[in-house]
Amino acid sequence: MKQVIISFLCVFIFTLSACKSDDGIDSEVKKVSENVLSTNATTFLKTHFQQIKTKEVSQFEPKKPNGVTYEVALNNDVLVDFDEVGNWVSVESQGKGAIPKSIIHASIISYTSKKYPTIGFNKIERNSTGYFVELMGDIDLKFDKNGEFLERLP
């Protein structure tokens, strides 16, 4: 009986324990249905990833420090992070393909087309101050909120 109680407690503690994320903040990660995503998020996915199916949707409670509440993994190895109202926070290709240019601010496309015409986008993040862009080949660039180039990051 003592062993049953200990086993039960171990399972209970494991179930309640939160996952430690890479940013050092304790967040509980739950796998949820695609139906919990807001209209903003589903419209974004339908617009930019029309033919791509969703592999998995994760919900973070509490949200991550960068505002991410939902992470959507797509079948083409792209991860899309959304805030609580469905605005995209980041889009990242985890595979060999580039993310769609339709997501990228027109000024950023203009700048990168001139400076890096043959290199695709691997990742883009946005926040209240601007954009962080990672091009294929580990080229990291920073832009302001209007898409104007600020600097190349080391």
PyMOL CGO cylinders between C-alpha atoms (Angstrom):
from pymol import cmd
from pymol.cgo import CYLINDER

trace = [
    CYLINDER, 0.00, 0.00, 0.00, 2.86, 2.34, 0.84, 0.3, 1, 1, 1, 1, 1, 1,
    CYLINDER, 2.86, 2.34, 0.84, 4.37, 1.73, -2.61, 0.3, 1, 1, 1, 1, 1, 1,
    CYLINDER, 4.37, 1.73, -2.61, 1.03, 2.51, -4.30, 0.3, 1, 1, 1, 1, 1, 1,
    CYLINDER, 1.03, 2.51, -4.30, 0.79, 5.83, -2.46, 0.3, 1, 1, 1, 1, 1, 1,
    CYLINDER, 0.79, 5.83, -2.46, 4.38, 6.74, -3.35, 0.3, 1, 1, 1, 1, 1, 1,
    CYLINDER, 4.38, 6.74, -3.35, 3.76, 5.81, -6.99, 0.3, 1, 1, 1, 1, 1, 1,
    CYLINDER, 3.76, 5.81, -6.99, 0.59, 7.89, -7.03, 0.3, 1, 1, 1, 1, 1, 1,
    CYLINDER, 0.59, 7.89, -7.03, 2.42, 10.89, -5.53, 0.3, 1, 1, 1, 1, 1, 1,
    CYLINDER, 2.42, 10.89, -5.53, 5.23, 10.60, -8.08, 0.3, 1, 1, 1, 1, 1, 1,
    CYLINDER, 5.23, 10.60, -8.08, 2.75, 10.54, -10.96, 0.3, 1, 1, 1, 1, 1, 1,
    CYLINDER, 2.75, 10.54, -10.96, 0.81, 13.43, -9.43, 0.3, 1, 1, 1, 1, 1, 1,
    CYLINDER, 0.81, 13.43, -9.43, 3.93, 15.57, -8.94, 0.3, 1, 1, 1, 1, 1, 1,
    CYLINDER, 3.93, 15.57, -8.94, 5.16, 14.76, -12.45, 0.3, 1, 1, 1, 1, 1, 1,
    CYLINDER, 5.16, 14.76, -12.45, 1.77, 15.71, -13.90, 0.3, 1, 1, 1, 1, 1, 1,
    CYLINDER, 1.77, 15.71, -13.90, 1.68, 19.05, -12.08, 0.3, 1, 1, 1, 1, 1, 1,
    CYLINDER, 1.68, 19.05, -12.08, 5.28, 20.00, -12.70, 0.3, 1, 1, 1, 1, 1, 1,
    CYLINDER, 5.28, 20.00, -12.70, 5.84, 22.69, -15.26, 0.3, 1, 1, 1, 1, 1, 1,
    CYLINDER, 5.84, 22.69, -15.26, 8.24, 22.42, -18.16, 0.3, 1, 1, 1, 1, 1, 1,
    CYLINDER, 8.24, 22.42, -18.16, 11.26, 24.72, -18.01, 0.3, 1, 1, 1, 1, 1, 1,
    CYLINDER, 11.26, 24.72, -18.01, 11.55, 26.61, -21.29, 0.3, 1, 1, 1, 1, 1, 1,
    CYLINDER, 11.55, 26.61, -21.29, 14.80, 27.78, -22.92, 0.3, 1, 1, 1, 1, 1, 1,
    CYLINDER, 14.80, 27.78, -22.92, 14.17, 31.32, -21.68, 0.3, 1, 1, 1, 1, 1, 1,
    CYLINDER, 14.17, 31.32, -21.68, 14.35, 30.21, -18.03, 0.3, 1, 1, 1, 1, 1, 1,
    CYLINDER, 14.35, 30.21, -18.03, 10.67, 30.89, -17.34, 0.3, 1, 1, 1, 1, 1, 1,
    CYLINDER, 10.67, 30.89, -17.34, 8.47, 28.10, -16.05, 0.3, 1, 1, 1, 1, 1, 1,
    CYLINDER, 8.47, 28.10, -16.05, 5.66, 27.57, -18.52, 0.3, 1, 1, 1, 1, 1, 1,
    CYLINDER, 5.66, 27.57, -18.52, 3.22, 24.75, -18.70, 0.3, 1, 1, 1, 1, 1, 1,
    CYLINDER, 3.22, 24.75, -18.70, 3.02, 23.52, -22.26, 0.3, 1, 1, 1, 1, 1, 1,
    CYLINDER, 3.02, 23.52, -22.26, -0.25, 21.94, -23.35, 0.3, 1, 1, 1, 1, 1, 1,
    CYLINDER, -0.25, 21.94, -23.35, -1.01, 20.32, -26.68, 0.3, 1, 1, 1, 1, 1, 1,
    CYLINDER, -1.01, 20.32, -26.68, -4.29, 21.84, -27.85, 0.3, 1, 1, 1, 1, 1, 1,
    CYLINDER, -4.29, 21.84, -27.85, -6.59, 21.68, -30.84, 0.3, 1, 1, 1, 1, 1, 1,
    CYLINDER, -6.59, 21.68, -30.84, -6.17, 24.03, -33.78, 0.3, 1, 1, 1, 1, 1, 1,
    CYLINDER, -6.17, 24.03, -33.78, -9.69, 25.24, -32.97, 0.3, 1, 1, 1, 1, 1, 1,
    CYLINDER, -9.69, 25.24, -32.97, -8.41, 27.27, -29.98, 0.3, 1, 1, 1, 1, 1, 1,
    CYLINDER, -8.41, 27.27, -29.98, -6.50, 29.63, -32.28, 0.3, 1, 1, 1, 1, 1, 1,
    CYLINDER, -6.50, 29.63, -32.28, -8.06, 33.04, -32.85, 0.3, 1, 1, 1, 1, 1, 1,
    CYLINDER, -8.06, 33.04, -32.85, -9.43, 34.21, -36.18, 0.3, 1, 1, 1, 1, 1, 1,
    CYLINDER, -9.43, 34.21, -36.18, -6.27, 36.33, -36.64, 0.3, 1, 1, 1, 1, 1, 1,
    CYLINDER, -6.27, 36.33, -36.64, -4.03, 33.28, -36.30, 0.3, 1, 1, 1, 1, 1, 1,
    CYLINDER, -4.03, 33.28, -36.30, -6.11, 31.01, -38.54, 0.3, 1, 1, 1, 1, 1, 1,
    CYLINDER, -6.11, 31.01, -38.54, -6.38, 33.73, -41.20, 0.3, 1, 1, 1, 1, 1, 1,
    CYLINDER, -6.38, 33.73, -41.20, -2.59, 34.19, -41.10, 0.3, 1, 1, 1, 1, 1, 1,
    CYLINDER, -2.59, 34.19, -41.10, -2.01, 30.45, -41.54, 0.3, 1, 1, 1, 1, 1, 1,
    CYLINDER, -2.01, 30.45, -41.54, -4.55, 30.17, -44.38, 0.3, 1, 1, 1, 1, 1, 1,
    CYLINDER, -4.55, 30.17, -44.38, -3.07, 33.21, -46.14, 0.3, 1, 1, 1, 1, 1, 1,
    CYLINDER, -3.07, 33.21, -46.14, 0.63, 32.33, -45.95, 0.3, 1, 1, 1, 1, 1, 1,
    CYLINDER, 0.63, 32.33, -45.95, 0.58, 28.53, -45.63, 0.3, 1, 1, 1, 1, 1, 1,
    CYLINDER, 0.58, 28.53, -45.63, -2.46, 27.65, -47.74, 0.3, 1, 1, 1, 1, 1, 1,
    CYLINDER, -2.46, 27.65, -47.74, -1.51, 24.09, -48.72, 0.3, 1, 1, 1, 1, 1, 1,
    CYLINDER, -1.51, 24.09, -48.72, 0.35, 23.20, -45.49, 0.3, 1, 1, 1, 1, 1, 1,
    CYLINDER, 0.35, 23.20, -45.49, -1.28, 21.16, -42.76, 0.3, 1, 1, 1, 1, 1, 1,
    CYLINDER, -1.28, 21.16, -42.76, -0.84, 21.78, -39.06, 0.3, 1, 1, 1, 1, 1, 1,
    CYLINDER, -0.84, 21.78, -39.06, 1.17, 19.12, -37.26, 0.3, 1, 1, 1, 1, 1, 1,
    CYLINDER, 1.17, 19.12, -37.26, 0.73, 20.33, -33.68, 0.3, 1, 1, 1, 1, 1, 1,
    CYLINDER, 0.73, 20.33, -33.68, -0.47, 23.32, -31.64, 0.3, 1, 1, 1, 1, 1, 1,
    CYLINDER, -0.47, 23.32, -31.64, 1.08, 24.07, -28.23, 0.3, 1, 1, 1, 1, 1, 1,
    CYLINDER, 1.08, 24.07, -28.23, -0.22, 26.55, -25.67, 0.3, 1, 1, 1, 1, 1, 1,
    CYLINDER, -0.22, 26.55, -25.67, 2.08, 28.17, -23.08, 0.3, 1, 1, 1, 1, 1, 1,
    CYLINDER, 2.08, 28.17, -23.08, 0.70, 29.11, -19.66, 0.3, 1, 1, 1, 1, 1, 1,
    CYLINDER, 0.70, 29.11, -19.66, 1.80, 31.60, -18.60, 0.3, 1, 1, 1, 1, 1, 1,
    CYLINDER, 1.80, 31.60, -18.60, 2.81, 33.13, -21.90, 0.3, 1, 1, 1, 1, 1, 1,
    CYLINDER, 2.81, 33.13, -21.90, 6.52, 33.43, -22.64, 0.3, 1, 1, 1, 1, 1, 1,
    CYLINDER, 6.52, 33.43, -22.64, 8.29, 36.76, -21.96, 0.3, 1, 1, 1, 1, 1, 1,
    CYLINDER, 8.29, 36.76, -21.96, 8.22, 37.61, -25.68, 0.3, 1, 1, 1, 1, 1, 1,
    CYLINDER, 8.22, 37.61, -25.68, 4.42, 37.38, -25.64, 0.3, 1, 1, 1, 1, 1, 1,
    CYLINDER, 4.42, 37.38, -25.64, 4.13, 33.93, -27.22, 0.3, 1, 1, 1, 1, 1, 1,
    CYLINDER, 4.13, 33.93, -27.22, 1.03, 32.07, -26.14, 0.3, 1, 1, 1, 1, 1, 1,
    CYLINDER, 1.03, 32.07, -26.14, 0.66, 29.58, -29.01, 0.3, 1, 1, 1, 1, 1, 1,
    CYLINDER, 0.66, 29.58, -29.01, 3.22, 27.73, -31.10, 0.3, 1, 1, 1, 1, 1, 1,
    CYLINDER, 3.22, 27.73, -31.10, 2.01, 26.07, -34.30, 0.3, 1, 1, 1, 1, 1, 1,
    CYLINDER, 2.01, 26.07, -34.30, 4.19, 23.39, -35.90, 0.3, 1, 1, 1, 1, 1, 1,
    CYLINDER, 4.19, 23.39, -35.90, 3.42, 22.89, -39.58, 0.3, 1, 1, 1, 1, 1, 1,
    CYLINDER, 3.42, 22.89, -39.58, 4.10, 19.79, -41.69, 0.3, 1, 1, 1, 1, 1, 1,
    CYLINDER, 4.10, 19.79, -41.69, 6.74, 21.67, -43.72, 0.3, 1, 1, 1, 1, 1, 1,
    CYLINDER, 6.74, 21.67, -43.72, 8.98, 22.11, -40.63, 0.3, 1, 1, 1, 1, 1, 1,
    CYLINDER, 8.98, 22.11, -40.63, 7.94, 25.72, -40.02, 0.3, 1, 1, 1, 1, 1, 1,
    CYLINDER, 7.94, 25.72, -40.02, 7.10, 26.98, -36.52, 0.3, 1, 1, 1, 1, 1, 1,
    CYLINDER, 7.10, 26.98, -36.52, 4.79, 29.97, -36.12, 0.3, 1, 1, 1, 1, 1, 1,
    CYLINDER, 4.79, 29.97, -36.12, 4.42, 31.67, -32.73, 0.3, 1, 1, 1, 1, 1, 1,
    CYLINDER, 4.42, 31.67, -32.73, 1.35, 33.77, -31.91, 0.3, 1, 1, 1, 1, 1, 1,
    CYLINDER, 1.35, 33.77, -31.91, 0.46, 36.05, -29.02, 0.3, 1, 1, 1, 1, 1, 1,
    CYLINDER, 0.46, 36.05, -29.02, -2.82, 35.69, -27.10, 0.3, 1, 1, 1, 1, 1, 1,
    CYLINDER, -2.82, 35.69, -27.10, -4.87, 37.59, -29.72, 0.3, 1, 1, 1, 1, 1, 1,
    CYLINDER, -4.87, 37.59, -29.72, -3.39, 35.76, -32.70, 0.3, 1, 1, 1, 1, 1, 1,
    CYLINDER, -3.39, 35.76, -32.70, -0.77, 38.22, -33.94, 0.3, 1, 1, 1, 1, 1, 1,
    CYLINDER, -0.77, 38.22, -33.94, 2.31, 36.45, -35.20, 0.3, 1, 1, 1, 1, 1, 1,
    CYLINDER, 2.31, 36.45, -35.20, 5.42, 36.95, -33.08, 0.3, 1, 1, 1, 1, 1, 1,
    CYLINDER, 5.42, 36.95, -33.08, 7.89, 34.76, -35.00, 0.3, 1, 1, 1, 1, 1, 1,
    CYLINDER, 7.89, 34.76, -35.00, 8.06, 32.44, -37.98, 0.3, 1, 1, 1, 1, 1, 1,
    CYLINDER, 8.06, 32.44, -37.98, 10.97, 30.01, -38.34, 0.3, 1, 1, 1, 1, 1, 1,
    CYLINDER, 10.97, 30.01, -38.34, 11.88, 27.30, -40.81, 0.3, 1, 1, 1, 1, 1, 1,
    CYLINDER, 11.88, 27.30, -40.81, 13.34, 24.32, -39.00, 0.3, 1, 1, 1, 1, 1, 1,
    CYLINDER, 13.34, 24.32, -39.00, 14.07, 22.58, -42.30, 0.3, 1, 1, 1, 1, 1, 1,
    CYLINDER, 14.07, 22.58, -42.30, 15.87, 23.49, -45.50, 0.3, 1, 1, 1, 1, 1, 1,
    CYLINDER, 15.87, 23.49, -45.50, 13.10, 25.62, -47.02, 0.3, 1, 1, 1, 1, 1, 1,
    CYLINDER, 13.10, 25.62, -47.02, 12.71, 29.37, -46.62, 0.3, 1, 1, 1, 1, 1, 1,
    CYLINDER, 12.71, 29.37, -46.62, 9.69, 31.02, -45.02, 0.3, 1, 1, 1, 1, 1, 1,
    CYLINDER, 9.69, 31.02, -45.02, 7.27, 32.79, -47.40, 0.3, 1, 1, 1, 1, 1, 1,
    CYLINDER, 7.27, 32.79, -47.40, 8.22, 36.34, -48.40, 0.3, 1, 1, 1, 1, 1, 1,
    CYLINDER, 8.22, 36.34, -48.40, 4.55, 37.30, -48.10, 0.3, 1, 1, 1, 1, 1, 1,
    CYLINDER, 4.55, 37.30, -48.10, 5.11, 37.49, -44.31, 0.3, 1, 1, 1, 1, 1, 1,
    CYLINDER, 5.11, 37.49, -44.31, 8.02, 39.92, -44.58, 0.3, 1, 1, 1, 1, 1, 1,
    CYLINDER, 8.02, 39.92, -44.58, 7.63, 43.74, -44.45, 0.3, 1, 1, 1, 1, 1, 1,
    CYLINDER, 7.63, 43.74, -44.45, 8.04, 45.27, -47.95, 0.3, 1, 1, 1, 1, 1, 1,
    CYLINDER, 8.04, 45.27, -47.95, 10.97, 47.48, -46.85, 0.3, 1, 1, 1, 1, 1, 1,
    CYLINDER, 10.97, 47.48, -46.85, 12.83, 44.45, -45.52, 0.3, 1, 1, 1, 1, 1, 1,
    CYLINDER, 12.83, 44.45, -45.52, 12.23, 42.60, -48.81, 0.3, 1, 1, 1, 1, 1, 1,
    CYLINDER, 12.23, 42.60, -48.81, 13.53, 45.63, -50.72, 0.3, 1, 1, 1, 1, 1, 1,
    CYLINDER, 13.53, 45.63, -50.72, 16.71, 45.85, -48.61, 0.3, 1, 1, 1, 1, 1, 1,
    CYLINDER, 16.71, 45.85, -48.61, 17.51, 42.13, -48.66, 0.3, 1, 1, 1, 1, 1, 1,
    CYLINDER, 17.51, 42.13, -48.66, 16.76, 41.82, -52.41, 0.3, 1, 1, 1, 1, 1, 1,
    CYLINDER, 16.76, 41.82, -52.41, 19.50, 44.37, -53.10, 0.3, 1, 1, 1, 1, 1, 1,
    CYLINDER, 19.50, 44.37, -53.10, 22.07, 43.18, -50.55, 0.3, 1, 1, 1, 1, 1, 1,
    CYLINDER, 22.07, 43.18, -50.55, 21.39, 39.41, -50.53, 0.3, 1, 1, 1, 1, 1, 1,
    CYLINDER, 21.39, 39.41, -50.53, 19.46, 38.66, -53.75, 0.3, 1, 1, 1, 1, 1, 1,
    CYLINDER, 19.46, 38.66, -53.75, 19.89, 34.87, -53.73, 0.3, 1, 1, 1, 1, 1, 1,
    CYLINDER, 19.89, 34.87, -53.73, 19.42, 34.18, -50.02, 0.3, 1, 1, 1, 1, 1, 1,
    CYLINDER, 19.42, 34.18, -50.02, 16.06, 33.17, -48.51, 0.3, 1, 1, 1, 1, 1, 1,
    CYLINDER, 16.06, 33.17, -48.51, 14.58, 33.95, -45.12, 0.3, 1, 1, 1, 1, 1, 1,
    CYLINDER, 14.58, 33.95, -45.12, 15.06, 31.38, -42.38, 0.3, 1, 1, 1, 1, 1, 1,
    CYLINDER, 15.06, 31.38, -42.38, 13.41, 33.26, -39.50, 0.3, 1, 1, 1, 1, 1, 1,
    CYLINDER, 13.41, 33.26, -39.50, 11.66, 36.50, -38.66, 0.3, 1, 1, 1, 1, 1, 1,
    CYLINDER, 11.66, 36.50, -38.66, 10.67, 37.82, -35.23, 0.3, 1, 1, 1, 1, 1, 1,
    CYLINDER, 10.67, 37.82, -35.23, 8.80, 41.00, -34.46, 0.3, 1, 1, 1, 1, 1, 1,
    CYLINDER, 8.80, 41.00, -34.46, 8.18, 43.04, -31.35, 0.3, 1, 1, 1, 1, 1, 1,
    CYLINDER, 8.18, 43.04, -31.35, 7.14, 46.60, -30.52, 0.3, 1, 1, 1, 1, 1, 1,
    CYLINDER, 7.14, 46.60, -30.52, 10.50, 48.05, -31.62, 0.3, 1, 1, 1, 1, 1, 1,
    CYLINDER, 10.50, 48.05, -31.62, 11.03, 46.21, -34.89, 0.3, 1, 1, 1, 1, 1, 1,
    CYLINDER, 11.03, 46.21, -34.89, 12.13, 43.02, -36.61, 0.3, 1, 1, 1, 1, 1, 1,
    CYLINDER, 12.13, 43.02, -36.61, 14.92, 40.49, -36.29, 0.3, 1, 1, 1, 1, 1, 1,
    CYLINDER, 14.92, 40.49, -36.29, 15.59, 38.56, -39.49, 0.3, 1, 1, 1, 1, 1, 1,
    CYLINDER, 15.59, 38.56, -39.49, 17.77, 35.51, -39.97, 0.3, 1, 1, 1, 1, 1, 1,
    CYLINDER, 17.77, 35.51, -39.97, 18.64, 34.74, -43.57, 0.3, 1, 1, 1, 1, 1, 1,
    CYLINDER, 18.64, 34.74, -43.57, 19.78, 31.34, -44.77, 0.3, 1, 1, 1, 1, 1, 1,
    CYLINDER, 19.78, 31.34, -44.77, 23.52, 31.10, -44.19, 0.3, 1, 1, 1, 1, 1, 1,
    CYLINDER, 23.52, 31.10, -44.19, 23.35, 32.59, -40.68, 0.3, 1, 1, 1, 1, 1, 1,
    CYLINDER, 23.35, 32.59, -40.68, 23.09, 36.24, -41.66, 0.3, 1, 1, 1, 1, 1, 1,
    CYLINDER, 23.09, 36.24, -41.66, 21.30, 38.10, -38.86, 0.3, 1, 1, 1, 1, 1, 1,
    CYLINDER, 21.30, 38.10, -38.86, 19.79, 41.52, -39.49, 0.3, 1, 1, 1, 1, 1, 1,
    CYLINDER, 19.79, 41.52, -39.49, 17.89, 44.02, -37.36, 0.3, 1, 1, 1, 1, 1, 1,
    CYLINDER, 17.89, 44.02, -37.36, 15.22, 46.41, -38.68, 0.3, 1, 1, 1, 1, 1, 1,
    CYLINDER, 15.22, 46.41, -38.68, 13.06, 49.05, -37.02, 0.3, 1, 1, 1, 1, 1, 1,
    CYLINDER, 13.06, 49.05, -37.02, 9.26, 48.79, -36.88, 0.3, 1, 1, 1, 1, 1, 1,
    CYLINDER, 9.26, 48.79, -36.88, 8.99, 50.48, -40.31, 0.3, 1, 1, 1, 1, 1, 1,
    CYLINDER, 8.99, 50.48, -40.31, 11.27, 47.88, -41.87, 0.3, 1, 1, 1, 1, 1, 1,
    CYLINDER, 11.27, 47.88, -41.87, 14.26, 50.22, -42.15, 0.3, 1, 1, 1, 1, 1, 1,
    CYLINDER, 14.26, 50.22, -42.15, 17.65, 48.51, -41.79, 0.3, 1, 1, 1, 1, 1, 1,
    CYLINDER, 17.65, 48.51, -41.79, 19.46, 49.15, -38.49, 0.3, 1, 1, 1, 1, 1, 1,
    CYLINDER, 19.46, 49.15, -38.49, 22.38, 46.74, -38.33, 0.3, 1, 1, 1, 1, 1, 1,
    CYLINDER, 22.38, 46.74, -38.33, 23.88, 43.38, -39.20, 0.3, 1, 1, 1, 1, 1, 1,
    CYLINDER, 23.88, 43.38, -39.20, 24.28, 41.35, -36.03, 0.3, 1, 1, 1, 1, 1, 1,
    CYLINDER, 24.28, 41.35, -36.03, 27.43, 39.34, -35.30, 0.3, 1, 1, 1, 1, 1, 1,
]
cmd.load_cgo(trace, "trace")
